[in-house]
């Protein structure tokens, strides 16, 4: 069956097999702006497309609409993700002697992919690019991707990431004016599931207890054999477990925690909240299933950090003031904006410590909060901007995510035998960590208020770690030692995590 998709650049014809949905057909065409955070389960309502009919266009869910011959549909306009890039980056490790040509350092995240073209002899970054992960039509988090793999879609997931990387490599070389044939090697930092899919390995074992990966990597693969457009090696940074991957060891390398002199806590906040506590040659680590709320998925007006997203919320001049990415009108709210908004709602008294939002019909609402509270579909909501609000359900989902991370921090401290006062630094890693306001994160209990004075964002340290591993055998040796010096704790096996989780679901009371 043939289906026509109307794009700004012109119509595109897709093929669909009997029994497939529109989402199935859209997934098979790389580059189409389709997003399905729930993986096609029909729960997130984010895969809406506009189907042409006799009476005009009608919105439908692509995952719930059977494909039929001759259908014509239009996709909502795609907004580019705000991806942190550092085009002036340079490897801090001295490149190995004798390196020639070019290399590519990649951070493959569940949501975004960042690639840097590097001159191997000097470690200088010649060009950078970042974009949304091409696997997003298969789900917003690794659990959805693993489920898709187990449902027979692993070849499609692998083809998506290989095709995306191949295209990015060609485009980076073109922008820097260097031949693709000059690329000699690649280094990749990514979570364990992303690296499995890149290498063509089944991640299925990560999805079921005891969550055993097929590989912990730290090895090299042949680029051509993987399907990449150059002759050379692809080094995958070593993972610790199924849910603490090479992106975390790369974080630690770039932050220099293996050479630190006091314990530090590193947290990578995302759909999975990975965290590591330690220094030198002793670390404890864990991963918590934080869910997709921090990425804006499964939030009523949630979206990724793209133009139109409310990214900051403040109380200024007696009113709510929102910063919007791109400066235009607000069309949704991303994770950093959601954290700010809930922190402000707590300050205004619009939400209590249990997470219950006040109801304008039933509660005595504080005067400052009153103009922003209203009923949406019969439930309380807090207005941020015209057409954008935070709902009671959104707050519950945020509580689940922040509670998991906060409980993980508590377990890590207990496992390491450390108190807050012994932690020298709290590092918020990853692109999302760079956008979170630490004060808001502490107010909602995402990070401990005791560590707020020593908290700082360190940016995309995974990409920097991949850059170090690209050019330096010393960096790879340190990554291998970091892998071996990690004491991984599986939180699902720890009764104290469940107790800490229930406590951490609550919001801190204002002191």
N, C-alpha and C positions, 0 to 999 in steps of 0.2 A: 504494500500500500504506500502511496505517496502522500505526503503532508507538506503544505507550504507554510513557511514561517516568514512573516514580514518583518524585515529589519530596516534600520535607517540606511544601511548600505545597499539594500535591495533584497528581493525575495531569495530564500534558500529552500531547496527541496530536501525533505528527509524521507527515509524509508522506514516503514514499521511493519512488523510481522503480526499476524493474527493473534489476538489475546494480549498484545502489548498496550500499555497506557501511553499517553502523550509524554509523560516523564521518561519512560523507557526510550522513546524515539529521540527526545531531546538530549538525553545522556550520550547517545551515540555520535553526537556531532560536537567535536571540541571547539571551545570558544564561545558557545552560546551562553548568554547571561541567565542561566537557570540555577536556582538555589533551592535545596530541599533539606533544611536542617534536620528534620525528623527521619530522613532517609526514605521518604515515600510512604510513611505510615499514615498519613492523612491527619496528623495532629498539630502540625506547626502552622498550617495555612499560608506558607510562604512561597509555594510553587504556583501561585496564581498566574494564569495566562488568559488572554482575551480571544475567545473563539468567535469567528465570524459566522453569522447566520442570516436568515431572511429579514430579521428585525434589527440588524446591527450586531455589535459586539456584545458578548456576555462573558463575565469573568467566571472561570472554572478552575478547579484544582487539577494541575497536570497529572498528579499521581492517582487521581480518582476518575479520570476521564478516558475511556477506551479510545484508542486511535482508530479512525475510520478513513477509508479512501476519500481523497479530495478535500479533507479538512484544511481550512486556512486559519492561522492564528497569529497573534501578535504578542511579543514578550514585553513586559515592562522595561523601560530604559534601564540599562545597567549603570550603576555608579561605581567608579573605581575605588578600591579600598585604600585607606590611608596606611601605607606601608613605610615603616621607618627605614631609610637608606642613609648610608654614610659614604658618599662618593669620594671623600678625602681619606678613607681608611687606608691603613698600611699595616702589614704584619709587624708585630713587636718582636717576634722571634727572628733571628738572623736566618735568611734562606740557606738551605743546604748548598754547599759549593757545587758548581757545575750545572745547575739548573738552567735550562733554556726554554724559550717559547712561552706559552701562556697556560694558565690554569683557571678553573672555575670553582669558587667556594660557594656552597649552597646551604641555606637553612630551609629545610622542608618542614613547615609547620602544618598542622591540621587545617588551619584557616588560610594562611598565606605562605607564599614561596618567595624567598629572596635569593638572588644570584649575583655574584660579583666576578667580573673578569679581571684576572690578576697577572701582572708581569712576574714570572716566577723568579727571575734573577734578582729582583729588587723587593718583591713583596708589595709593590704598589698596585692599588686598585685603579684600573683604567675605565671601568664602566660598571654601573649597578642597575638592577631592575628588580621590582617587586610586584606581585600581583596575587589575586586570590587563587587558592589551591584548586586545580581543575577537578579534583575529586569531590568538591562541595555538593554537586547534585546527588551524591550517594549518602549524604548525611553530614551533620555539623561536627560530630565528634568521632573518636576512634572506635567507640563501641558500634556506632552505625556502620562504619567502614568495615569492621570485622564481620558484622552481621551480613553485609552485602557480599563479602568474600565467601562466607559460608553458604550463601544462597547461589553461588556459582558465578559471581560477578568479578572474581579476582582478576581474570585477564583484562577486563575493561578498566578496573582500577589501576592496574599496572600500566596499561596503554595510556591512560590519562596523564599520569605523572611523567612517564617517559616522553610522551609527545610534548608536554608543557616544557620540560627541561630542554629538550632538543630545540624547540622554537626559541626559547630564551637565550640559549647559547648562541644560536645563529644571529639573533638580533643584537646581542651584546657585542659580538665580533664585528658586525656591520657598523654599529655606532662608534666603535673604537678604531675602525679602519684596519683591523687585523684579520688574517685568513683563519677560517675555522680549522684548516689543516694544521695551524700552529698550536692548537690546544693539545696539551700533553697529559694533563691529569685533572681530576676533580676531587674535591673533598666535600663530604655531606654530613651535616649535623641535622638529625631529625629524630622524632620520637620513634620508638621501636616498631610500631605498626607501619609508619610511613616508610621506614627503611626496609621492612619486609616486602612491602608492595613494590618499592623501587627495584629491589633485587629479584622480584618474581617469586618470593617465598610465601607460603600460606601463613597469615597471621592468626589462623583460627585458634591455635593453642593459647593465645593471649586472652581470648574471650571467655574461656572456661577455666575453673579451678583445676590445677594450681597455677594457672596463668603463665604457662611455660612458653617462651619464645623459641622459634626454630633456630635462631642464631642470636648471639649478643654482639656480633660484628667486631669492629676493630680490625677489619681485614680489607683486602683490595679485590675489586672485580674488574673484568675486562669491559671497557666502555662499549665497544661494538657489540659484544655479546648481549649486553643489556638493551641495546637498540639506540644508543646515543651516537651523535654524529661526529665522533672523533676517535682517533686511535690512541689508546693510553689506558691508565688505571683510574678506577673510581674507589677512593678510600671512604669507608663509612665509619664515623666516629663510634667508639664502643659504647654499648648500652649496659646498664646494670641489671635490668629486669624487664619484664613485659611492659611495665608502665613507668619506668625511669630510663629514658633513652639517651642516645648520643647527643641530643641537644642539651641535656643537663650536664654531662661530662664536659661538653664544650663550654657551657656557661662557667663551670668551675675553673677550667683552664684559663679562660679569658679574664676572669676575676682574680686569678692568682691565689685562690684559697688553699691550694696545696703548698704554698709557701708563706701563708699567713702565720701570725704569731699569737692569735687568739681566736676563739670560736666565732664563726659567722653563720648566719642563717640566710640561705638563698631560697626564694620562692618564685616559681614561674607560674603566674596565674593565667589559667585558660580553661578550656573544657575539661582538662585534667589539671589538678593543682599539684605539680611536683615540687618537693622541697628537700633541701639538704642542710644538715647542721654539722659543723665541724671545722677542722683546719688541719694542715700538715698531712699526716698519714692516717687520720682517723675521722671517718664521716659516718653519720647515720642518714638514711634517706627513706622517703616514702612517696606515694602518689595517692591523691584523693580524687574521687569522681565528682568534680565540682559542677558538672553539667554545663550546658551551653549558654546560661544566662549572661555570663561575662562577655560573650561574643554577640549579645543582642538577640540570640535565637530563642524561640519559644517565649518571647516577651511580646505582649500585645502590640506595642508600637516599636518593638525592637528592630535594630538593623546593625550591620557592621559599621565600622568607623569609616564612613564614606561621606561625600558631600550631602548635606541635608540632615546629618545626624547631630543631635544634641550631645555634645561631648563634655560640657561643664555646666554645672548648675550652682548658682550662688544667690545669697540674699543681700541685695544692695539697695540702699535708698528706700527701705521698707517694702520691697517687692522681689519676686523671683526673677532672676536674670539668667538667661541661657546663652552659652556660646555654641554656635552651630558651625560645623566643619564646612568650609567653603563660603561662609558668610551669608548665604541665602536663607530663605524661610525653612523652618524646621519641618521635616517629614517623618522623623522617627528619633529614637534615642539609642545610643550605643552603650557599651558596658561601663565606660568611665562616667558617662552622664547619668546612668542609672545609679551607680554608687553615690555620686554627688547628690542626686535627687533624694534618695532614701536617707542619707545623712542629714540633709536639710529638713526633711519631713520629721525626723526624730527631734531635731532642734526646735521646730515650730510646734511640736506636740500633735502633729497630724497622725502620727503612728506611735503606738506605745511599745514597751520593751518586748512584748510578745509577738510583735509584728502585725498587730491588728490595726487597720486604718479606721479612723473615726468616721462615723456615718452622720451626715449632716441632718438626717431626719431623726436620729435616735440619741445622739451624743451632744454634750456641751462642748462645742468646737472653739478652740482659742481664736481670738479675733484675727490674728495675723494669718492663720491658716485658712480661715473661712472662705475667702474669695477663690481659693484654688481647689477646694473639695467639691465634688459633685457626684452624681450617680451615673454610671455608665453601664447600660444593660442591667440596671437594678442593683449593681454593686458599687461600693465606694471607689473613687479614683481621684488622683491629684493631677491637676492640669499643669503642664510645663509650658506649652505654647499652643497656638491654635491647631487643633487636630492631633496633638501629642500629649499623652498622659501616662502616668504610672498607675497600674491597677493593683487591687488587693492580691490577685493571683501572681502578678509580677513580683511583689514583695515576698511571697511565699517561696517562689523559685530562687530569688536571690538569697533568702535565708538558708535554703538547702546548700547552695554553692559556698557561701561564706562560712557556714557552719562546718562544712567538711574540711575546708582549709584551716580554719582556726583550731579544730580538733586535732588535725594532723600536726600542727605546730606544737600543741600541748604534749602529744605523744612523743614527738621528736625530742623535746626538752627532757622529758622523763627518761627516755631511752639513753640519752647522752649523759644524763646526770648533771644537767646544767640548770641554773636559774637565769631569769631575765637579765640580771645585772652582770652576768658573765659573758653575754653575747655582745661582741664588739661591733657588729654591723648586721643590719637586715637589708638584704639586697633584693629589690624587685626586678626580676629579669624578664626579658621578652618585650616585644613591641607593646603589648597591652600594659605591662608594668610601667612603661614610660609615660602613659597617659593618666594613670590613676593618681589622684591627689592623696598622699599618705594620710592627711588629716581626716579625709572622708572615709578612707579604708579603716582607720582606727575607730572612728565614731560608730561605724556599723559592726565593728568587731571582726573584720576580715583579718587584720593584723593586730597584735597586742599593743595596747596603748602604751605599755611600759617601754616598748622598743621604738616608739615614734621618734624620739630624738636622734636615733642612730639609723633611721630608715632612709634609703635613697634608691632611686631608679638607676639601673645600669645599662638600660637600652638592650639592643639585640646582641647580647654577648654570645649567643649560639652562632650567629654569623661570624663574629670575630674569632671564635674558637675554631670554626671551620677554616677560616683564612689562615690561622696559625698552622693547623694540621696540613694545609695544602702545601706549604713551603718548607716545613721543618720536621725532620725526623725526631728531633728532641721533643717537639710538641706532641708527636704521636706517642713517644715513649711515656711522657707524663700523663697522657690520656689513658694509656694502658694501666699505669699505676693507680690513677684515680678510680678506674673501674674495679680494681682488686681491693682497694682500700675502703670500699663502700659497704656498709652493713645495711642491707635493705630490710625494711619492716613491712610485711603485708598486713595492712590495717584491718582487713576483713577478718583476720584471725585473732585480733586483740580485743578482748572485752572492754578494756579501758578506753578504746577509741569510741565505742558505741556510747559509753557514759559521757565522754567529753563532747561527743557530737550533739547529744541532746541538750547539754548545757550551752554549747556554742550556737545553737539555733536562735537563742534569745539575743536581743540587742542589748548592748551595755547600757546601764542606767547612767544618766548624766550625773557627773560628780559635782 
